[in-house]
C-alpha cells in the first residue's frame, strides 16, 4: 500500500487497473455445530492485471489467515473457531476487500447445522432417512444408534423423541431397542410374525422325515423367535429365528422326525413359536400305521373297558347299582374283550367271580373246573384268585380256612402283589374282628404307592361303618376322603366325626380344606363350622379361601379368638365391600392388625361413612392418628391413600405433615394390564435420570413431577417397549383446594419449585419465593442441563429482579457448562458478570462463546474496562468488537481513543470514528493518514475525505501523503473530469507560490482550473500567464485553452486554433481520420498531451466543416468517437491576417460580393508588402 502511495506522490499512476470478478456476490456457508469452520474467498482479475490489496472482516469472531493479497487469482482463507453456536443459529458479517479501484463489501453468513450421520452409503440427514437406511443395513444402524453422534443428530427433534432415545439407549445394548425406538416414533410398524397353525400328520413312517413350516414377518427389523418342541422324536432346524434368516419377509424352517425315537402307535409333538406376546403352535402327528387305521391299540381299548368295569365296581360298592345289574354289565364288558383276552386265565376268573356274586354258582364251577386243569403254577396270582372264588362258592368255615391258608402261602411268595392282598382283605379273620388292623394294612399299601380305588373302597367301608376310625389326617384318610368327595360319598356321620377330629388336630393341612368344604355341605352345623374355623386358625398363613369361612363365622357370631384378625388377613387389599358390623365393633377397642390391614379396615370405613357414619365417627380419631403415623413412616398403598385423603380433608396437619402430603400429591399410581411387565421407566425432560418402579400386583407408585414424559416398560425377558394404551395413571391423593395451604405450611422443595415454573402467571413482579425456587432448581443435581438451558432466561430474570446476581455469578462460574448455553442465556450471563464487575471473566466468555445477543450498552461498558486496563496494547478481537459497537452508534471517548490508535478497516467506519474523535478533540493526525492512504489506495475518494485532508495538512504531516493526495485529485480532475473541490487548487496554487514541488498533474490541473475560471484577479491572471507560457513552451496544447482569457489567446496566438480532445487509456495508439469541407479524408496520430488525454490541433476558418472519427485498433474497428464541427463563431479579434481570412470566408459563404472584393484586395496588398519585406531564404 505504501508503495502505491509513493508512486502517486511521484505523479505516477498505474496504467492498468484490475477488473475484479468475484466467484460469488454473497458467501453462504454451513457449519456443523461444535466444529470450527474454515472457508475461503475467491476472486480474480479478468484482464490479467494483478490485484493488490487487503481484506478486512467486521465480525471479530472471524480470523483472516493472511489479509494481504497480490495476484491475478486470489484466495483468502479465513477461520472461525467453535463459539458454541447452536443449530439454526447464524454468524453474519461482511468481508471488505480493498484494492486498486475498489472497496467492496462481501456479505457472508455461516449457518450452523447439526452434523449428519455418516454411514456406509453416505450421509443421513433426518430420522426418516435413518429409518430407510436401517431397513437395508440394520446392523450398521444399530451401531450408529449407540454412537455419541446420534444424540447430536436428534438434538433438534421434539421432546418425546429425545426422551425415547434416552430411554432405549440407557438399556443394555441390543438391536431390539433400535427397533422399538423406530416403532415408538412412528417410523416403523411393530414387528410381528405369523404362521399357519395346523396339524401335520405323517403315516407309515419307516425312516426319518423332513417337514417344513413357512414363517412370515410383518416388517423389517429385529426379531428373535424362540422355537421349542415338547417331544424327543422331533428336532427343529433353528431354536432361535432372527432377522438374518428371512428372505424378504419369509423364512422356511425345517423340522425332522426321527424314526428311531418314535414309540409304537401315535406320536404327538407340539412345536411352539414365541416372540414377545405372540405364541403360535404346530402339532405333529407321526405313526408307523396306515392312514385310516384306528389309532387306538388293542391294549388301549382293552384298558378302557377294564376302567369302565372298575367304575361299575365303584358304583356297586357305593350301592348305586344292584348286584345283578353290576354283574350283568360287567360280564358284558368282559365278554366284549378280544378272544385271546377272554380266554386269559385272569379274565376267566373275573367271570367266575361275577357268576358267584350273582348266585350263578354252576356257571362259576364250570369255569373253575377248567382252570384247575389249565393253571399249572399253583403258586401264582391266578391260583390265589381261583382259591378266593372257591371260598365264595363254598362257605364252610374249615374249607375257607384251609384255602385261606393256601392263599397266605402264595402271598408269602408274592408280597408285592396287591391283588392277592385284596383277596386276603375278605378272608383274614383278624380284619373282620379288628377293622383298625385292616385299615392299618391298607394304609401301608397306599403309602407304598398303590393308589387304587380297590383299596380306597375297603378303607371307605371301614370309615362308613366306624366313623370314629377317622382319627387323623394321615395320607390314607385324606386320599380316601378325597375319593369319597369326588364320588359324593361323604356321609353325615363322617362330617360329624370331623368335628372331633378337627378339635384334636394341632397342625393345618391344606389338603383337608376341600374335604371340609364337602363335609359342611353335607352337614351345615354350627359345631362343624366352629371346628373348621378353629382348624383354619391353626394355619401358619392365611389363604384367600379362608375368607368365606371366617365371614360365615362372624355372620353367625361364633366366639372364636382371633377370628376378626384372621378375616382381615384373608381380605384382599382391593376389597371395597362393606365389612361385617361385628368386625368393625371389635376393632373399635382392640386392634393388633398389621399396618396394611389396618389401612384396609380404615379405608373401608371411610368409603362407607355416608351409609354408616356412626361407625366412622367412632374410628375418626384412630384413623387420624394412624394416617399421621404412616405418613411419617413414608408408607403408601391404595388404602393408605384413602386415609391420607381423609386426613387432608379434615385439615389436620402441621408443617411436617404438609411437607409429606405435598410429596405424595405428586405421586401417581400407574396400573398395567399386561402381566409380563415387571418394571416401568418414566423419562422427563426436567430430570437427568429416569424414575424407575417395580410393578407389583399390576401397579406401581411413581413420582411424577413436572411435564408429561414418556413411559417405557420392561417385560420379563428384559425387553423395553412403549405402549401408551397398556397403562393408565391416577393421582394418589387429590389436593385441589388445599394446594395454597400446603404451600404455606411446607418448606419450598424441588417439587413446588418446578410447579411454580410449570404454572407461571406471566407477571414479571417476581417475589423472593420465586427467587428461592429458581435457586433451588439451579442447585439441584437432579435437573438436566438441557432443561435448565430452556428455563435459564426465566431463572436469570427472576434472580436479577430480586438482586440475586451474586448467586448467578457463582453458579455460572463454578457449576454451569458454558458450552451448553444458548446465545440468549450467554447474553444474560455476560450482563450479570459485567454488572458484578467480573470484566475479565466476561471478556473471556465473550471471546469464546456466541455472544451475539449481548446488549450493546453492557458490551460498551465491558469494552471500556478492557481498553482502560491496557490502553496501549493492541488486541485484535477487542479492536473489532469495539469498532462494531461504534458502527451501531455506541460511542465512548475511551473506545474512540483506542480505535484511533489501532483500527484499520472499512473506510466509511474509519471516517465515522475519525469524526467522533475530531469532535472529542483527540489527536487524529496519524489516524487521518491511515484513512487518506487507504482512500488513495482504493482509487476513489468520498466527499468526507476532504475534511480529513484539511485537518491533516494543517498539522504535522507526511509530505509524501500530501503530494500523493494532491496528485491523485489533480489526475482525477484531468483524466476523469472529476468534480474536484476548489480547495485542492488552492493547495496547489500555494505550493506553486511557495516554490514547493508541483508535479505535472498539479501544474496542468491548476492550468485547467484557471483557464476555465471566471473573474480572475490580477494574481490569478499572472499565474495563468505563467502556466500557459510554460505549457506552450513544453508544446502542450489542450482543449481548455479555448476557454482562457482573450488577451492570453492573442498573446500566445491561440485564437486561430481548435482542439479535438479524447480521453482513453494512456500510452495507446489513437488515430483520427478527418475531412475539412469535403476534402479527401486524412488519418493522423493524435498526440498524448497528458496521461490518457489525446489532442489534435486544427486551424479552421469561418464556415469550415470538420468531420472526424477517432479509432483505437486494439479496442475496435469501429470509431470510438465521431462528430462533425462547423466553425460559426464571430471572432472578437478583428485585426490580423486570420481575422481577415475569416471575413473573406464569411463573405464568400453568404455571397457578399462587394465586401468579398474589398477584403481580397486588402489581403493581396498585405501579401505583396510581406513579400517585399521578407525574402525566402
ChimeraX attribute file (.defattr): number of C-alpha atoms within 10 A of each C-alpha:
attribute: neighborCount
match mode: 1-to-1
recipient: residues
	/A:1	16
	/A:2	12
	/A:3	9
	/A:4	18
	/A:5	24
	/A:6	15
	/A:7	14
	/A:8	23
	/A:9	21
	/A:10	15
	/A:11	20
	/A:12	18
	/A:13	17
	/A:14	10
	/A:15	11
	/A:16	13
	/A:17	19
	/A:18	20
	/A:19	17
	/A:20	22
	/A:21	14
	/A:22	13
	/A:23	11
	/A:24	12
	/A:25	12
	/A:26	14
	/A:27	18
	/A:28	12
	/A:29	15
	/A:30	15
	/A:31	20
	/A:32	18
	/A:33	21
	/A:34	19
	/A:35	15
	/A:36	13
	/A:37	18
	/A:38	16
	/A:39	15
	/A:40	13
	/A:41	16
	/A:42	14
	/A:43	17
	/A:44	20
	/A:45	18
	/A:46	13
	/A:47	13
	/A:48	15
	/A:49	17
	/A:50	21
	/A:51	23
	/A:52	20
	/A:53	20
	/A:54	20
	/A:55	21
	/A:56	20
	/A:57	23
	/A:58	20
	/A:59	17
	/A:60	18
	/A:61	25
	/A:62	21
	/A:63	18
	/A:64	19
	/A:65	12
	/A:66	12
	/A:67	16
	/A:68	17
	/A:69	19
	/A:70	13
	/A:71	16
	/A:72	19
	/A:73	17
	/A:74	20
	/A:75	17
	/A:76	17
	/A:77	15
	/A:78	17
	/A:79	15
	/A:80	18
	/A:81	15
	/A:82	18
	/A:83	20
	/A:84	23
	/A:85	26
	/A:86	22
	/A:87	17
	/A:88	14
	/A:89	16
	/A:90	18
	/A:91	20
	/A:92	17
	/A:93	19
	/A:94	17
	/A:95	21
	/A:96	20
	/A:97	22
	/A:98	26
	/A:99	26
	/A:100	25
	/A:101	17
	/A:102	19
	/A:103	21
	/A:104	16
	/A:105	19
	/A:106	17
	/A:107	16
	/A:108	17
	/A:109	15
	/A:110	20
	/A:111	19
	/A:112	22
	/A:113	19
	/A:114	20
	/A:115	20
	/A:116	17
	/A:117	20
	/A:118	12
	/A:119	14
	/A:120	8
	/A:121	8
	/A:122	9
	/A:123	13
	/A:124	18
	/A:125	15
	/A:126	14
	/A:127	16
	/A:128	14
	/A:129	14
	/A:130	21
	/A:131	21
	/A:132	16
	/A:133	17
	/A:134	20
	/A:135	15
	/A:136	12
	/A:137	16
	/A:138	22
	/A:139	15
	/A:140	13
	/A:141	21
	/A:142	18
	/A:143	14
	/A:144	18
	/A:145	23
	/A:146	18
	/A:147	13
	/A:148	9
	/A:149	15
	/A:150	16
	/A:151	15
	/A:152	16
	/A:153	19
	/A:154	18
	/A:155	14
	/A:156	15
	/A:157	13
	/A:158	9
	/A:159	14
	/A:160	17
	/A:161	18
	/A:162	18
	/A:163	20
	/A:164	25
	/A:165	22
	/A:166	18
	/A:167	22
	/A:168	24
	/A:169	18
	/A:170	13
	/A:171	13
	/A:172	11
	/A:173	14
	/A:174	15
	/A:175	18
	/A:176	18
	/A:177	23
	/A:178	26
	/A:179	26
	/A:180	23
	/A:181	23
	/A:182	22
	/A:183	17
	/A:184	21
	/A:185	15
	/A:186	11
	/A:187	16
	/A:188	19
	/A:189	16
	/A:190	16
	/A:191	18
	/A:192	17
	/A:193	19
	/A:194	15
	/A:195	14
	/A:196	12
	/A:197	11
	/A:198	11
	/A:199	14
	/A:200	14
	/A:201	13
	/A:202	19
	/A:203	15
	/A:204	11
	/A:205	16
	/A:206	12
	/A:207	11
	/A:208	13
	/A:209	14
	/A:210	13
	/A:211	15
	/A:212	14
	/A:213	15
	/A:214	12
	/A:215	17
	/A:216	18
	/A:217	18
	/A:218	13
	/A:219	17
	/A:220	20
	/A:221	26
	/A:222	20
	/A:223	21
	/A:224	15
	/A:225	20
	/A:226	16
	/A:227	18
	/A:228	17
	/A:229	19
	/A:230	12
	/A:231	15
	/A:232	11
	/A:233	19
	/A:234	24
	/A:235	18
	/A:236	18
	/A:237	13
	/A:238	15
	/A:239	14
	/A:240	16
	/A:241	19
	/A:242	15
	/A:243	19
	/A:244	13
	/A:245	14
	/A:246	16
	/A:247	10
	/A:248	12
	/A:249	14
	/A:250	16
	/A:251	19
	/A:252	15
	/A:253	16
	/A:254	14
	/A:255	18
	/A:256	15
	/A:257	23
	/A:258	18
	/A:259	17
	/A:260	10
	/A:261	13
	/A:262	19
	/A:263	12
	/A:264	11
	/A:265	14
	/A:266	16
	/A:267	17
	/A:268	17
	/A:269	19
	/A:270	16
	/A:271	18
	/A:272	16
	/A:273	22
	/A:274	16
	/A:275	17
	/A:276	16
	/A:277	9
	/A:278	11
	/A:279	13
	/A:280	16
	/A:281	18
	/A:282	17
	/A:283	15
	/A:284	19
	/A:285	15
	/A:286	25
	/A:287	21
	/A:288	18
	/A:289	17
	/A:290	12
	/A:291	12
	/A:292	7
	/A:293	8
	/A:294	10
	/A:295	13
	/A:296	11
	/A:297	12
	/A:298	12
	/A:299	11
	/A:300	11
	/A:301	13
	/A:302	18
	/A:303	13
	/A:304	12
	/A:305	17
	/A:306	16
	/A:307	12
	/A:308	15
	/A:309	20
	/A:310	15
	/A:311	13
	/A:312	19
	/A:313	21
	/A:314	19
	/A:315	15
	/A:316	17
	/A:317	17
	/A:318	16
	/A:319	11
	/A:320	12
	/A:321	15
	/A:322	12
	/A:323	17
	/A:324	15
	/A:325	13
	/A:326	23
	/A:327	23
	/A:328	15
	/A:329	15
	/A:330	23
	/A:331	17
	/A:332	13
	/A:333	15
	/A:334	20
	/A:335	16
	/A:336	13
	/A:337	18
	/A:338	14
	/A:339	9
	/A:340	7
	/A:341	16
	/A:342	15
	/A:343	13
	/A:344	11
	/A:345	19
	/A:346	17
	/A:347	16
	/A:348	22
	/A:349	23
	/A:350	18
	/A:351	22
	/A:352	26
	/A:353	25
	/A:354	23
	/A:355	23
	/A:356	20
	/A:357	18
	/A:358	16
	/A:359	15
	/A:360	14
	/A:361	19
	/A:362	13
	/A:363	14
	/A:364	24
	/A:365	17
	/A:366	11
	/A:367	19
	/A:368	20
	/A:369	11
	/A:370	12
	/A:371	18
	/A:372	14
	/A:373	8
	/A:374	10
	/A:375	14
	/A:376	11
	/A:377	10
	/A:378	13
	/A:379	17
	/A:380	17
	/A:381	19
	/A:382	21
	/A:383	23
	/A:384	24
	/A:385	21
	/A:386	27
	/A:387	22
	/A:388	23
	/A:389	23
	/A:390	21
	/A:391	19
	/A:392	15
	/A:393	21
	/A:394	11
	/A:395	11
	/A:396	10
	/A:397	10
	/A:398	9
	/A:399	13
	/A:400	19
	/A:401	16
	/A:402	13
	/A:403	19
	/A:404	22
	/A:405	15
	/A:406	17
	/A:407	25
	/A:408	20
	/A:409	13
	/A:410	18
	/A:411	22
	/A:412	12
	/A:413	11
	/A:414	16
	/A:415	11
	/A:416	13
	/A:417	12
	/A:418	18
	/A:419	17
	/A:420	23
	/A:421	20
	/A:422	15
	/A:423	19
	/A:424	19
	/A:425	19
	/A:426	14
	/A:427	20
	/A:428	15
	/A:429	12
	/A:430	12
	/A:431	17
	/A:432	13
	/A:433	10
	/A:434	10
	/A:435	18
	/A:436	17
	/A:437	13
	/A:438	19
	/A:439	22
	/A:440	14
	/A:441	16
	/A:442	22
	/A:443	20
	/A:444	13
	/A:445	17
	/A:446	17
	/A:447	13
	/A:448	10
	/A:449	9
	/A:450	16
	/A:451	14
	/A:452	11
	/A:453	17
	/A:454	16
	/A:455	22
	/A:456	24
	/A:457	18
	/A:458	19
	/A:459	24
	/A:460	26
	/A:461	15
	/A:462	18
	/A:463	25
	/A:464	18
	/A:465	13
	/A:466	15
	/A:467	19
	/A:468	16
	/A:469	17
	/A:470	21
	/A:471	16
	/A:472	14
	/A:473	18
	/A:474	12
	/A:475	13
	/A:476	24
	/A:477	21
	/A:478	17
	/A:479	20
	/A:480	20
	/A:481	27
	/A:482	21
	/A:483	18
	/A:484	19
	/A:485	18
	/A:486	12
	/A:487	12
	/A:488	13
	/A:489	17
	/A:490	23
	/A:491	18
	/A:492	17
	/A:493	17
	/A:494	22
	/A:495	24
	/A:496	20
	/A:497	20
	/A:498	24
	/A:499	20
	/A:500	16
	/A:501	18
	/A:502	23
	/A:503	13
	/A:504	13
	/A:505	14
	/A:506	10
	/A:507	14
	/A:508	17
	/A:509	15
	/A:510	11
	/A:511	13
	/A:512	15
	/A:513	16
	/A:514	12
	/A:515	22
	/A:516	22
	/A:517	17
	/A:518	21
	/A:519	27
	/A:520	18
	/A:521	13
	/A:522	18
	/A:523	19
	/A:524	15
	/A:525	15
	/A:526	14
	/A:527	14
	/A:528	21
	/A:529	23
	/A:530	21
	/A:531	21
	/A:532	24
	/A:533	23
	/A:534	19
	/A:535	21
	/A:536	24
	/A:537	20
	/A:538	14
	/A:539	14
	/A:540	9
	/A:541	11
	/A:542	17
	/A:543	14
	/A:544	11
	/A:545	11
	/A:546	19
	/A:547	18
	/A:548	13
	/A:549	18
	/A:550	28
	/A:551	22
	/A:552	15
	/A:553	22
	/A:554	18
	/A:555	13
	/A:556	11
	/A:557	11
	/A:558	16
	/A:559	10
	/A:560	15
	/A:561	10
	/A:562	11
	/A:563	21
	/A:564	22
	/A:565	21
	/A:566	21
	/A:567	23
	/A:568	23
	/A:569	22
	/A:570	20
	/A:571	24
	/A:572	13
	/A:573	16
	/A:574	10
	/A:575	13
	/A:576	16
	/A:577	9
	/A:578	14
	/A:579	17
	/A:580	13
	/A:581	12
	/A:582	13
	/A:583	19
	/A:584	20
	/A:585	13
	/A:586	12
	/A:587	16
	/A:588	12
	/A:589	8
	/A:590	9
	/A:591	11
	/A:592	9
	/A:593	16
	/A:594	12
	/A:595	14
	/A:596	19
	/A:597	20
	/A:598	21
	/A:599	25
	/A:600	26
	/A:601	24
	/A:602	25
	/A:603	24
	/A:604	22
	/A:605	25
	/A:606	23
	/A:607	17
	/A:608	17
	/A:609	14
	/A:610	10
	/A:611	11
	/A:612	14
	/A:613	13
	/A:614	11
	/A:615	17
	/A:616	21
	/A:617	14
	/A:618	13
	/A:619	19
	/A:620	18
	/A:621	11
	/A:622	14
	/A:623	24
	/A:624	19
	/A:625	12
	/A:626	20
	/A:627	24
	/A:628	18
	/A:629	14
	/A:630	17
	/A:631	20
	/A:632	14
	/A:633	10
	/A:634	11
	/A:635	13
	/A:636	17
	/A:637	15
	/A:638	18
	/A:639	24
	/A:640	25
	/A:641	21
	/A:642	21
	/A:643	27
	/A:644	26
	/A:645	21
	/A:646	20
	/A:647	21
	/A:648	21
	/A:649	13
	/A:650	11
	/A:651	12
	/A:652	12
	/A:653	17
	/A:654	12
	/A:655	14
	/A:656	14
	/A:657	20
	/A:658	23
	/A:659	20
	/A:660	19
	/A:661	24
	/A:662	22
	/A:663	18
	/A:664	23
	/A:665	21
	/A:666	19
	/A:667	20
	/A:668	19
	/A:669	19
	/A:670	19
	/A:671	18
	/A:672	22
	/A:673	13
	/A:674	12
	/A:675	12
	/A:676	16
	/A:677	23
	/A:678	21
	/A:679	19
	/A:680	25
	/A:681	20
	/A:682	21
	/A:683	25
	/A:684	27
	/A:685	22
	/A:686	22
	/A:687	19
	/A:688	16
	/A:689	17
	/A:690	21
	/A:691	15
	/A:692	18
	/A:693	17
	/A:694	16
	/A:695	20
	/A:696	14
	/A:697	11
	/A:698	16
	/A:699	21
	/A:700	20
	/A:701	23
	/A:702	21
	/A:703	17
	/A:704	20
	/A:705	20
	/A:706	18
	/A:707	12
	/A:708	14
	/A:709	19
	/A:710	21
	/A:711	21
	/A:712	22
	/A:713	23
	/A:714	19
	/A:715	18
	/A:716	13
	/A:717	10
	/A:718	13
	/A:719	18
	/A:720	22
	/A:721	23
	/A:722	18
	/A:723	11
	/A:724	11
	/A:725	8
	/A:726	12
	/A:727	15
	/A:728	13
	/A:729	15
	/A:730	12
	/A:731	16
	/A:732	24
	/A:733	23
	/A:734	17
	/A:735	19
	/A:736	8
	/A:737	9
	/A:738	14
	/A:739	13
	/A:740	10
	/A:741	12
	/A:742	21
	/A:743	16
	/A:744	11
	/A:745	16
	/A:746	19
	/A:747	13
	/A:748	16
	/A:749	17
	/A:750	19
	/A:751	18
	/A:752	19
	/A:753	20
	/A:754	19
	/A:755	15
	/A:756	15
	/A:757	17
	/A:758	11
	/A:759	8
	/A:760	10
	/A:761	9
	/A:762	8
	/A:763	6
	/A:764	11
	/A:765	10
	/A:766	15
	/A:767	13
	/A:768	14
	/A:769	14
	/A:770	19
	/A:771	22
	/A:772	18
	/A:773	25
	/A:774	24
	/A:775	20
	/A:776	16
	/A:777	21
	/A:778	23
	/A:779	13
	/A:780	11
	/A:781	11
	/A:782	14
	/A:783	18
	/A:784	16
	/A:785	19
	/A:786	14
	/A:787	14
	/A:788	20
	/A:789	18
	/A:790	15
	/A:791	16
	/A:792	21
	/A:793	17
	/A:794	16
	/A:795	23
	/A:796	22
	/A:797	18
	/A:798	24
	/A:799	23
	/A:800	18
	/A:801	16
	/A:802	17
	/A:803	13
	/A:804	18
	/A:805	19
	/A:806	14
	/A:807	15
	/A:808	22
	/A:809	19
	/A:810	12
	/A:811	15
	/A:812	17
	/A:813	14
	/A:814	9
	/A:815	11
	/A:816	16
	/A:817	12
	/A:818	16
	/A:819	17
	/A:820	17
	/A:821	23
	/A:822	21
	/A:823	19
	/A:824	17
	/A:825	24
	/A:826	27
	/A:827	24
	/A:828	20
	/A:829	26
	/A:830	26
	/A:831	22
	/A:832	22
	/A:833	26
	/A:834	21
	/A:835	17
	/A:836	14
	/A:837	14
	/A:838	15
	/A:839	20
	/A:840	15
	/A:841	13
	/A:842	21
	/A:843	19
	/A:844	10
	/A:845	20
	/A:846	23
	/A:847	15
	/A:848	15
	/A:849	22
	/A:850	26
	/A:851	24
	/A:852	17
	/A:853	13
	/A:854	19
	/A:855	13
	/A:856	16
	/A:857	11
	/A:858	16
	/A:859	22
	/A:860	19
	/A:861	17
	/A:862	24
	/A:863	21
	/A:864	18
	/A:865	18
	/A:866	17
	/A:867	21
	/A:868	13
	/A:869	11
	/A:870	11
	/A:871	16
	/A:872	11
	/A:873	12
	/A:874	15
	/A:875	13
	/A:876	13
	/A:877	16
	/A:878	19
	/A:879	20
	/A:880	23
	/A:881	20
	/A:882	26
	/A:883	27
	/A:884	17
	/A:885	18
	/A:886	22
	/A:887	16
	/A:888	9
	/A:889	11
	/A:890	15
	/A:891	17
	/A:892	18
	/A:893	14
	/A:894	15
	/A:895	27
	/A:896	23
	/A:897	21
	/A:898	22
	/A:899	24
	/A:900	23
	/A:901	17
	/A:902	16
	/A:903	21
	/A:904	18
	/A:905	21
	/A:906	22
	/A:907	21
	/A:908	14
	/A:909	18
	/A:910	22
	/A:911	20
	/A:912	16
	/A:913	24
	/A:914	24
	/A:915	18
	/A:916	19
	/A:917	22
	/A:918	16
	/A:919	9
	/A:920	13
	/A:921	10
	/A:922	15
	/A:923	14
	/A:924	21
	/A:925	22
	/A:926	15
	/A:927	23
	/A:928	23
	/A:929	19
	/A:930	19
	/A:931	24
	/A:932	25
	/A:933	20
	/A:934	26
	/A:935	23
	/A:936	23
	/A:937	24
	/A:938	22
	/A:939	17
	/A:940	15
	/A:941	18
	/A:942	10
	/A:943	9
	/A:944	12
	/A:945	16
	/A:946	16
	/A:947	12
	/A:948	21
	/A:949	21
	/A:950	14
	/A:951	15
	/A:952	21
	/A:953	16
	/A:954	9
	/A:955	11
	/A:956	10
	/A:957	15
	/A:958	13
	/A:959	11
	/A:960	16
	/A:961	23
	/A:962	20
	/A:963	22
	/A:964	24
	/A:965	23
	/A:966	24
	/A:967	27
	/A:968	24
	/A:969	24
	/A:970	28
	/A:971	24
	/A:972	19
	/A:973	21
	/A:974	23
	/A:975	20
	/A:976	13
	/A:977	11
	/A:978	12
	/A:979	9
	/A:980	16
	/A:981	12
	/A:982	9
	/A:983	11
	/A:984	21
	/A:985	21
	/A:986	12
	/A:987	17
	/A:988	23
	/A:989	19
	/A:990	13
	/A:991	14
	/A:992	17
	/A:993	11
	/A:994	9
	/A:995	9
	/A:996	10
	/A:997	11
	/A:998	19
	/A:999	20
	/A:1000	15
	/A:1001	23
	/A:1002	28
	/A:1003	21
	/A:1004	23
	/A:1005	24
	/A:1006	25
	/A:1007	25
	/A:1008	23
	/A:1009	19
	/A:1010	25
	/A:1011	23
	/A:1012	15
	/A:1013	13
	/A:1014	11
	/A:1015	9
	/A:1016	15
	/A:1017	9
	/A:1018	9
	/A:1019	9
	/A:1020	15
	/A:1021	17
	/A:1022	12
	/A:1023	19
	/A:1024	22
	/A:1025	21
	/A:1026	12
	/A:1027	19
	/A:1028	25
	/A:1029	16
	/A:1030	15
	/A:1031	17
	/A:1032	12
	/A:1033	10
	/A:1034	10
	/A:1035	10
	/A:1036	16
	/A:1037	25
	/A:1038	22
	/A:1039	17
	/A:1040	15
	/A:1041	21
	/A:1042	18
	/A:1043	14
	/A:1044	22
	/A:1045	20
	/A:1046	15
	/A:1047	13
	/A:1048	18
	/A:1049	18
	/A:1050	12
	/A:1051	12
	/A:1052	13
	/A:1053	11
	/A:1054	17
	/A:1055	20
	/A:1056	17
	/A:1057	16
	/A:1058	19
	/A:1059	17
	/A:1060	16
	/A:1061	18
	/A:1062	20
	/A:1063	16
	/A:1064	16
	/A:1065	14
	/A:1066	19
	/A:1067	13
	/A:1068	15
	/A:1069	15
	/A:1070	22
	/A:1071	19
	/A:1072	22
	/A:1073	17
	/A:1074	21
	/A:1075	16
	/A:1076	18
	/A:1077	12
	/A:1078	11
	/A:1079	10
	/A:1080	8
	/A:1081	12
	/A:1082	11
	/A:1083	14
	/A:1084	12
	/A:1085	15
	/A:1086	22
	/A:1087	18
	/A:1088	22
	/A:1089	18
	/A:1090	20
	/A:1091	19
	/A:1092	18
	/A:1093	20
	/A:1094	27
	/A:1095	24
	/A:1096	20
	/A:1097	15
	/A:1098	13
	/A:1099	12
	/A:1100	17
	/A:1101	21
	/A:1102	20
	/A:1103	18
	/A:1104	19
	/A:1105	17
	/A:1106	18
	/A:1107	18
	/A:1108	20
	/A:1109	17
	/A:1110	22
	/A:1111	21
	/A:1112	17
	/A:1113	14
	/A:1114	9
	/A:1115	9
	/A:1116	9
	/A:1117	9
	/A:1118	12
	/A:1119	16
	/A:1120	15
	/A:1121	12
	/A:1122	14
	/A:1123	10
	/A:1124	12
	/A:1125	13
	/A:1126	15
	/A:1127	13
	/A:1128	12
	/A:1129	9
	/A:1130	12
	/A:1131	14
	/A:1132	9
	/A:1133	14
	/A:1134	12
	/A:1135	9
	/A:1136	9
	/A:1137	13
	/A:1138	17
	/A:1139	19
	/A:1140	16
	/A:1141	16
	/A:1142	20
	/A:1143	21
	/A:1144	22
	/A:1145	18
	/A:1146	20
	/A:1147	18
	/A:1148	15
	/A:1149	13
	/A:1150	10
	/A:1151	11
	/A:1152	12
	/A:1153	12
	/A:1154	10
	/A:1155	15
	/A:1156	19
	/A:1157	14
	/A:1158	11
	/A:1159	18
	/A:1160	16
	/A:1161	12
	/A:1162	13
	/A:1163	17
	/A:1164	11
	/A:1165	11
	/A:1166	12
	/A:1167	13
	/A:1168	11
	/A:1169	11
	/A:1170	11
	/A:1171	10
	/A:1172	8
	/A:1173	8
	/A:1174	9
	/A:1175	7
	/A:1176	4
	/A:1177	3
